[in-house]
Amino acid sequence: MNVGGRQPQRDMSSKHSYKLAFLIIISVEGVSSFLEKQQRFSIYDLSKFDGKNGNPAYIAYKGKVYDVTDSGQWTDGDHLGHEAGQDLTMALDIAPHGDEVMKKVKLVGVLSESR
């Protein structure tokens, strides 16, 4: 009903709360689903992705596996003496750059204890 040229105000807080709760649930489920679908790599599996002989170059860092194949910083599976196909967590922890460089490469999976 229009009173004096103004629309009466409705309480929208509960409607917005439902939408927000729905979005949060969808987001959490999406992240869980994404993590469940991530490929799992054992150290042995990872070693096959050494960037040599046409193989992709993958590295592990803090439990996640990244594809550095197309990075200009990596050539034939090598970056300043560090070789692809390995867990480079300790090497990156003492590198002159921080872990922000990992945001620039594609996440392809997670490192697992065993397969």
PAVORO-881163 format. One record per atom (N, C-alpha, C): residue number from 1; residue in one letter; atom name; z, y, x. Coordinates in steps of 0.1 Angstrom, whole numbers, plus 2048, in hexadecimal, padded with zeros to 3 digits. Last residue first. Example, Ala and Ser with C-alpha at 12.3 -4.5 7.8 and 13.67 -1.06 7.14 Angstrom:
+-----+---+----+-----+-----+-----+
|   k | r |  a |  c3 |  c2 |  c1 |
+-----+---+----+-----+-----+-----+
|   2 | S |  N | 847 | 7EA | 880 |
|   2 | S | CA | 847 | 7F5 | 889 |
|   2 | S |  C | 84F | 800 | 881 |
|   1 | A |  N | 84E | 7C7 | 884 |
|   1 | A | CA | 84E | 7D3 | 87B |
|   1 | A |  C | 84E | 7DF | 884 |
+-----+---+----+-----+-----+-----+
//
This chain:
+-----+---+----+-----+-----+-----+
|   k | r |  a |  c3 |  c2 |  c1 |
+-----+---+----+-----+-----+-----+
| 115 | R |  N | 7F1 | 64B | 9EE |
| 115 | R | CA | 7E6 | 64A | 9E4 |
| 115 | R |  C | 7E8 | 63F | 9DB |
| 114 | S |  N | 80D | 65F | 9F8 |
| 114 | S | CA | 804 | 654 | 9F9 |
| 114 | S |  C | 7FA | 654 | 9EE |
| 113 | E |  N | 814 | 67A | 9F6 |
| 113 | E | CA | 81A | 671 | A00 |
| 113 | E |  C | 812 | 665 | A02 |
| 112 | S |  N | 7F9 | 692 | 9F3 |
| 112 | S | CA | 803 | 688 | 9ED |
| 112 | S |  C | 808 | 680 | 9F8 |
| 111 | L |  N | 7EE | 6B2 | 9EE |
| 111 | L | CA | 7F1 | 6A8 | 9F8 |
| 111 | L |  C | 7FB | 69F | 9F2 |
| 110 | V |  N | 7D6 | 6BC | 9D5 |
| 110 | V | CA | 7E3 | 6BC | 9DB |
| 110 | V |  C | 7E5 | 6B0 | 9E4 |
| 109 | G |  N | 7B7 | 6D0 | 9D3 |
| 109 | G | CA | 7C0 | 6C5 | 9D0 |
| 109 | G |  C | 7CE | 6C7 | 9D6 |
| 108 | V |  N | 7A8 | 6E6 | 9D8 |
| 108 | V | CA | 7A1 | 6DA | 9D4 |
| 108 | V |  C | 7AB | 6CE | 9D0 |
| 107 | L |  N | 7A4 | 708 | 9D9 |
| 107 | L | CA | 7AE | 6FD | 9D8 |
| 107 | L |  C | 7A7 | 6F1 | 9D2 |
| 106 | K |  N | 790 | 71B | 9EE |
| 106 | K | CA | 791 | 713 | 9E2 |
| 106 | K |  C | 79C | 708 | 9E3 |
| 105 | V |  N | 79D | 739 | 9FD |
| 105 | V | CA | 796 | 72C | 9FE |
| 105 | V |  C | 799 | 724 | 9F1 |
| 104 | K |  N | 7AC | 74F | 9FB |
| 104 | K | CA | 79E | 751 | 9FD |
| 104 | K |  C | 796 | 744 | 9FD |
| 103 | K |  N | 7C6 | 748 | 9FD |
| 103 | K | CA | 7C1 | 74D | 9F0 |
| 103 | K |  C | 7B2 | 74F | 9F0 |
| 102 | M |  N | 7CB | 744 | A17 |
| 102 | M | CA | 7C9 | 738 | A0F |
| 102 | M |  C | 7C4 | 73C | A01 |
| 101 | V |  N | 7D2 | 75C | A22 |
| 101 | V | CA | 7C5 | 758 | A24 |
| 101 | V |  C | 7C1 | 74B | A1B |
| 100 | E |  N | 7ED | 75F | A1D |
| 100 | E | CA | 7E4 | 765 | A14 |
| 100 | E |  C | 7D6 | 761 | A16 |
|  99 | D |  N | 7FD | 755 | A31 |
|  99 | D | CA | 7F7 | 74B | A28 |
|  99 | D |  C | 7EE | 751 | A1D |
|  98 | G |  N | 7F5 | 76B | A4D |
|  98 | G | CA | 7FE | 764 | A43 |
|  98 | G |  C | 7F6 | 75A | A3A |
|  97 | H |  N | 7EB | 768 | A6F |
|  97 | H | CA | 7E9 | 76D | A62 |
|  97 | H |  C | 7F2 | 765 | A59 |
|  96 | P |  N | 7F1 | 75B | A87 |
|  96 | P | CA | 7F3 | 769 | A87 |
|  96 | P |  C | 7F0 | 76F | A79 |
|  95 | A |  N | 805 | 73D | A7F |
|  95 | A | CA | 7F9 | 744 | A81 |
|  95 | A |  C | 7FB | 753 | A80 |
|  94 | I |  N | 81B | 72E | A79 |
|  94 | I | CA | 81C | 736 | A85 |
|  94 | I |  C | 80F | 73D | A88 |
|  93 | D |  N | 813 | 722 | A61 |
|  93 | D | CA | 820 | 729 | A61 |
|  93 | D |  C | 822 | 731 | A6E |
|  92 | L |  N | 7FC | 714 | A68 |
|  92 | L | CA | 7FB | 720 | A61 |
|  92 | L |  C | 808 | 728 | A60 |
|  91 | A |  N | 808 | 6FE | A75 |
|  91 | A | CA | 7FF | 706 | A7C |
|  91 | A |  C | 7FE | 714 | A75 |
|  90 | M |  N | 816 | 6F1 | A5F |
|  90 | M | CA | 81D | 6F7 | A6B |
|  90 | M |  C | 815 | 701 | A73 |
|  89 | T |  N | 7FF | 6EB | A4E |
|  89 | T | CA | 80A | 6F3 | A4A |
|  89 | T |  C | 812 | 6FA | A56 |
|  88 | L |  N | 7E8 | 6DC | A50 |
|  88 | L | CA | 7EA | 6E7 | A5A |
|  88 | L |  C | 7F6 | 6F0 | A56 |
|  87 | D |  N | 7DF | 6BC | A4E |
|  87 | D | CA | 7E9 | 6C5 | A48 |
|  87 | D |  C | 7EC | 6D0 | A53 |
|  86 | Q |  N | 7BB | 6B7 | A53 |
|  86 | Q | CA | 7CA | 6B6 | A56 |
|  86 | Q |  C | 7D2 | 6BF | A4E |
|  85 | G |  N | 7A1 | 6BD | A51 |
|  85 | G | CA | 7A5 | 6AF | A4E |
|  85 | G |  C | 7B4 | 6AD | A51 |
|  84 | A |  N | 799 | 6D3 | A6C |
|  84 | A | CA | 79A | 6D0 | A5E |
|  84 | A |  C | 79D | 6C1 | A5D |
|  83 | E |  N | 7AC | 6DF | A88 |
|  83 | E | CA | 7A1 | 6D6 | A83 |
|  83 | E |  C | 7A4 | 6D3 | A74 |
|  82 | H |  N | 7AE | 6FB | A9D |
|  82 | H | CA | 7B4 | 6F3 | A92 |
|  82 | H |  C | 7A9 | 6EB | A8B |
|  81 | G |  N | 79F | 70A | AAE |
|  81 | G | CA | 7A6 | 6FE | AB3 |
|  81 | G |  C | 7AD | 6F6 | AA9 |
|  80 | L |  N | 794 | 71E | A9D |
|  80 | L | CA | 79C | 721 | AA8 |
|  80 | L |  C | 7A5 | 716 | AAD |
|  79 | H |  N | 78C | 707 | A88 |
|  79 | H | CA | 790 | 715 | A87 |
|  79 | H |  C | 799 | 718 | A92 |
|  78 | D |  N | 774 | 6EE | A7F |
|  78 | D | CA | 77D | 6F4 | A89 |
|  78 | D |  C | 77F | 702 | A86 |
|  77 | G |  N | 760 | 6E2 | A6F |
|  77 | G | CA | 76E | 6DD | A6E |
|  77 | G |  C | 778 | 6E3 | A78 |
|  76 | D |  N | 749 | 6F2 | A77 |
|  76 | D | CA | 74A | 6E3 | A79 |
|  76 | D |  C | 758 | 6DE | A79 |
|  75 | T |  N | 75D | 70E | A75 |
|  75 | T | CA | 750 | 709 | A79 |
|  75 | T |  C | 751 | 6FA | A7D |
|  74 | W |  N | 76D | 727 | A62 |
|  74 | W | CA | 76D | 718 | A66 |
|  74 | W |  C | 75E | 714 | A6A |
|  73 | Q |  N | 76A | 740 | A59 |
|  73 | Q | CA | 773 | 73E | A64 |
|  73 | Q |  C | 774 | 730 | A69 |
|  72 | G |  N | 75A | 73F | A44 |
|  72 | G | CA | 754 | 744 | A50 |
|  72 | G |  C | 75D | 742 | A5C |
|  71 | S |  N | 75D | 724 | A2E |
|  71 | S | CA | 763 | 730 | A34 |
|  71 | S |  C | 75D | 733 | A41 |
|  70 | D |  N | 754 | 70D | A22 |
|  70 | D | CA | 74B | 719 | A22 |
|  70 | D |  C | 751 | 726 | A28 |
|  69 | T |  N | 769 | 6FB | A27 |
|  69 | T | CA | 75C | 6F8 | A2B |
|  69 | T |  C | 753 | 705 | A2C |
|  68 | V |  N | 783 | 6FB | A1F |
|  68 | V | CA | 77F | 706 | A28 |
|  68 | V |  C | 771 | 704 | A2D |
|  67 | D |  N | 795 | 6F2 | A04 |
|  67 | D | CA | 788 | 6F0 | A09 |
|  67 | D |  C | 784 | 6FC | A12 |
|  66 | Y |  N | 7B7 | 6E6 | A04 |
|  66 | Y | CA | 7AD | 6F1 | A03 |
|  66 | Y |  C | 7A0 | 6ED | A0A |
|  65 | V |  N | 7D3 | 6D9 | 9F5 |
|  65 | V | CA | 7C7 | 6D6 | 9FE |
|  65 | V |  C | 7BD | 6E0 | 9FA |
|  64 | K |  N | 7F7 | 6DD | 9F9 |
|  64 | K | CA | 7EA | 6DF | 9F1 |
|  64 | K |  C | 7DE | 6DD | 9FB |
|  63 | G |  N | 80D | 6DB | A09 |
|  63 | G | CA | 80B | 6D2 | 9FE |
|  63 | G |  C | 7FF | 6D3 | 9F6 |
|  62 | K |  N | 80A | 6F0 | A1C |
|  62 | K | CA | 815 | 6F0 | A12 |
|  62 | K |  C | 812 | 6E7 | A06 |
|  61 | Y |  N | 7E9 | 6E8 | A20 |
|  61 | Y | CA | 7F3 | 6F2 | A23 |
|  61 | Y |  C | 7FD | 6F3 | A18 |
|  60 | A |  N | 7CE | 6D6 | A2D |
|  60 | A | CA | 7D9 | 6D7 | A24 |
|  60 | A |  C | 7E3 | 6E2 | A29 |
|  59 | I |  N | 7AA | 6DA | A2C |
|  59 | I | CA | 7B7 | 6DB | A33 |
|  59 | I |  C | 7C2 | 6DA | A29 |
|  58 | Y |  N | 789 | 6CE | A2F |
|  58 | Y | CA | 795 | 6D1 | A27 |
|  58 | Y |  C | 7A1 | 6D1 | A30 |
|  57 | A |  N | 767 | 6D0 | A31 |
|  57 | A | CA | 773 | 6D3 | A39 |
|  57 | A |  C | 77F | 6D7 | A2F |
|  56 | P |  N | 74F | 6B6 | A29 |
|  56 | P | CA | 756 | 6C2 | A26 |
|  56 | P |  C | 763 | 6C4 | A2F |
|  55 | N |  N | 739 | 6A8 | A42 |
|  55 | N | CA | 744 | 6A7 | A39 |
|  55 | N |  C | 74A | 6B4 | A35 |
|  54 | G |  N | 725 | 6AB | A55 |
|  54 | G | CA | 722 | 6AE | A47 |
|  54 | G |  C | 72D | 6AC | A3D |
|  53 | N |  N | 733 | 6A5 | A6D |
|  53 | N | CA | 728 | 69C | A68 |
|  53 | N |  C | 725 | 69E | A59 |
|  52 | K |  N | 753 | 6B3 | A64 |
|  52 | K | CA | 749 | 6AE | A6E |
|  52 | K |  C | 73F | 6A5 | A67 |
|  51 | G |  N | 767 | 6BA | A53 |
|  51 | G | CA | 75D | 6C4 | A55 |
|  51 | G |  C | 752 | 6BF | A60 |
|  50 | D |  N | 77A | 6A7 | A4C |
|  50 | D | CA | 77C | 6AD | A58 |
|  50 | D |  C | 771 | 6B8 | A5C |
|  49 | F |  N | 784 | 695 | A37 |
|  49 | F | CA | 77E | 6A2 | A34 |
|  49 | F |  C | 780 | 6AB | A41 |
|  48 | K |  N | 793 | 680 | A3E |
|  48 | K | CA | 785 | 67D | A3C |
|  48 | K |  C | 77D | 68A | A3B |
|  47 | S |  N | 7AD | 688 | A3D |
|  47 | S | CA | 7A7 | 687 | A4A |
|  47 | S |  C | 798 | 684 | A49 |
|  46 | L |  N | 7B4 | 685 | A22 |
|  46 | L | CA | 7B1 | 692 | A27 |
|  46 | L |  C | 7AA | 692 | A35 |
|  45 | D |  N | 7BA | 66A | A21 |
|  45 | D | CA | 7AF | 66F | A1A |
|  45 | D |  C | 7AB | 67D | A20 |
|  44 | Y |  N | 7D2 | 66A | A32 |
|  44 | Y | CA | 7C6 | 662 | A36 |
|  44 | Y |  C | 7B9 | 667 | A2E |
|  43 | I |  N | 7E3 | 679 | A23 |
|  43 | I | CA | 7DF | 67E | A30 |
|  43 | I |  C | 7D2 | 677 | A35 |
|  42 | S |  N | 7D5 | 679 | A01 |
|  42 | S | CA | 7DF | 674 | A0B |
|  42 | S |  C | 7DB | 67A | A19 |
|  41 | F |  N | 7D0 | 68E | 9E7 |
|  41 | F | CA | 7CB | 68A | 9F4 |
|  41 | F |  C | 7D7 | 684 | 9FC |
|  40 | R |  N | 7C5 | 691 | 9C5 |
|  40 | R | CA | 7D0 | 68F | 9CF |
|  40 | R |  C | 7CA | 689 | 9DB |
|  39 | Q |  N | 7B7 | 6AB | 9B2 |
|  39 | Q | CA | 7B5 | 69F | 9BA |
|  39 | Q |  C | 7C1 | 69E | 9C4 |
|  38 | Q |  N | 7C5 | 6B7 | 994 |
|  38 | Q | CA | 7C2 | 6B9 | 9A2 |
|  38 | Q |  C | 7C1 | 6AC | 9AA |
|  37 | K |  N | 7CE | 6B2 | 97B |
|  37 | K | CA | 7C0 | 6AF | 97E |
|  37 | K |  C | 7BC | 6B1 | 98D |
|  36 | E |  N | 7E8 | 6BC | 97B |
|  36 | E | CA | 7E6 | 6AD | 979 |
|  36 | E |  C | 7D8 | 6A9 | 97D |
|  35 | L |  N | 7E3 | 6D7 | 97D |
|  35 | L | CA | 7E9 | 6D0 | 989 |
|  35 | L |  C | 7E8 | 6C1 | 987 |
|  34 | F |  N | 7D7 | 6DC | 964 |
|  34 | F | CA | 7D0 | 6DF | 971 |
|  34 | F |  C | 7D6 | 6D7 | 97C |
|  33 | S |  N | 7EC | 6D5 | 953 |
|  33 | S | CA | 7E0 | 6CE | 953 |
|  33 | S |  C | 7D8 | 6CF | 95F |
|  32 | S |  N | 7FE | 6E9 | 95B |
|  32 | S | CA | 802 | 6DB | 95C |
|  32 | S |  C | 7F5 | 6D3 | 95D |
|  31 | V |  N | 7EF | 700 | 953 |
|  31 | V | CA | 7F3 | 6FE | 961 |
|  31 | V |  C | 7F7 | 6F0 | 964 |
|  30 | G |  N | 7ED | 6FB | 937 |
|  30 | G | CA | 7E1 | 6FC | 940 |
|  30 | G |  C | 7E4 | 6FA | 94E |
|  29 | E |  N | 808 | 6FC | 92F |
|  29 | E | CA | 800 | 6EF | 92E |
|  29 | E |  C | 7F4 | 6EF | 936 |
|  28 | V |  N | 80D | 717 | 935 |
|  28 | V | CA | 815 | 70C | 93C |
|  28 | V |  C | 80D | 6FF | 93B |
|  27 | S |  N | 7FB | 723 | 923 |
|  27 | S | CA | 7FA | 725 | 931 |
|  27 | S |  C | 801 | 71A | 939 |
|  26 | I |  N | 803 | 71A | 90A |
|  26 | I | CA | 7F6 | 716 | 90F |
|  26 | I |  C | 7F5 | 718 | 91E |
|  25 | I |  N | 81D | 725 | 90A |
|  25 | I | CA | 81C | 717 | 909 |
|  25 | I |  C | 80E | 713 | 90F |
|  24 | I |  N | 815 | 740 | 90A |
|  24 | I | CA | 81E | 73B | 915 |
|  24 | I |  C | 81C | 72C | 916 |
|  23 | L |  N | 808 | 743 | 8F2 |
|  23 | L | CA | 801 | 745 | 8FF |
|  23 | L |  C | 808 | 73F | 90B |
|  22 | F |  N | 81C | 73D | 8E0 |
|  22 | F | CA | 811 | 735 | 8E1 |
|  22 | F |  C | 809 | 736 | 8EE |
|  21 | A |  N | 82D | 753 | 8E5 |
|  21 | A | CA | 832 | 746 | 8E8 |
|  21 | A |  C | 826 | 73C | 8E9 |
|  20 | L |  N | 81C | 768 | 8DC |
|  20 | L | CA | 820 | 767 | 8EA |
|  20 | L |  C | 825 | 759 | 8EE |
|  19 | K |  N | 819 | 761 | 8C1 |
|  19 | K | CA | 80D | 762 | 8CA |
|  19 | K |  C | 811 | 760 | 8D9 |
|  18 | Y |  N | 834 | 764 | 8B9 |
|  18 | Y | CA | 82D | 757 | 8B8 |
|  18 | Y |  C | 821 | 756 | 8C1 |
|  17 | S |  N | 838 | 77F | 8BE |
|  17 | S | CA | 840 | 775 | 8C5 |
|  17 | S |  C | 839 | 767 | 8C5 |
|  16 | H |  N | 826 | 78B | 8AC |
|  16 | H | CA | 823 | 78C | 8BA |
|  16 | H |  C | 82B | 782 | 8C2 |
|  15 | K |  N | 834 | 784 | 894 |
|  15 | K | CA | 826 | 77F | 896 |
|  15 | K |  C | 822 | 780 | 8A5 |
|  14 | S |  N | 84C | 791 | 898 |
|  14 | S | CA | 84C | 782 | 897 |
|  14 | S |  C | 83E | 77D | 899 |
|  13 | S |  N | 844 | 7AC | 899 |
|  13 | S | CA | 84A | 7A6 | 8A5 |
|  13 | S |  C | 84A | 797 | 8A4 |
|  12 | M |  N | 83A | 7BA | 885 |
|  12 | M | CA | 830 | 7B2 | 88B |
|  12 | M |  C | 837 | 7AA | 897 |
|  11 | D |  N | 842 | 7C7 | 867 |
|  11 | D | CA | 849 | 7C1 | 873 |
|  11 | D |  C | 83F | 7B7 | 879 |
|  10 | R |  N | 82D | 7E2 | 85E |
|  10 | R | CA | 832 | 7D4 | 85C |
|  10 | R |  C | 839 | 7D0 | 869 |
|   9 | Q |  N | 82D | 802 | 84F |
|   9 | Q | CA | 82E | 7FA | 85B |
|   9 | Q |  C | 834 | 7EC | 857 |
|   8 | P |  N | 815 | 80E | 838 |
|   8 | P | CA | 823 | 80A | 83A |
|   8 | P |  C | 823 | 800 | 847 |
|   7 | Q |  N | 7FE | 827 | 841 |
|   7 | Q | CA | 800 | 819 | 83E |
|   7 | Q |  C | 80F | 815 | 840 |
|   6 | R |  N | 7FC | 847 | 832 |
|   6 | R | CA | 800 | 83E | 83D |
|   6 | R |  C | 802 | 830 | 838 |
|   5 | G |  N | 7F7 | 857 | 81D |
|   5 | G | CA | 7ED | 856 | 827 |
|   5 | G |  C | 7F0 | 84D | 833 |
|   4 | G |  N | 80D | 852 | 80B |
|   4 | G | CA | 80C | 85F | 812 |
|   4 | G |  C | 802 | 85F | 81E |
|   3 | V |  N | 809 | 831 | 80F |
|   3 | V | CA | 813 | 83B | 80A |
|   3 | V |  C | 811 | 848 | 812 |
|   2 | N |  N | 7F8 | 816 | 806 |
|   2 | N | CA | 7F6 | 822 | 80E |
|   2 | N |  C | 7FF | 82D | 807 |
|   1 | M |  N | 800 | 7F4 | 808 |
|   1 | M | CA | 800 | 800 | 800 |
|   1 | M |  C | 800 | 80C | 809 |
+-----+---+----+-----+-----+-----+
//
